[in-house]
Amino acid sequence: MCRGGEVVQFVRDLSADKSAWIDGGNQILAPLLDMDLINHLMSQLAPILLGRGILFPQKEALKRFTLKEIHQYEQF
């Protein structure tokens, strides 16, 4: 299991022609946004939030993304 610092190093170590699908919550996403290492963001919102924590990071870096499409899959 990777944490913020580890995932930042993992993404930095990728060659320029590689991509990574990174699945996780705020602890994974926030450091990547802080380091400007995300160029494509896909989000899934489920109707039930389990546990506690920040649903989505409140980051200035998110303002550079634009919504391109929305899909609904079954009950989600």
Secondary structure, 3 states (H helix, E strand, C coil): CCCHHHHHHHHHHCCCCCCCCCCCCHHHHHHHHHCCCCCCCCCCCCCCCCCCCCCCCCCHHHHHCCCCCCCCCCCC
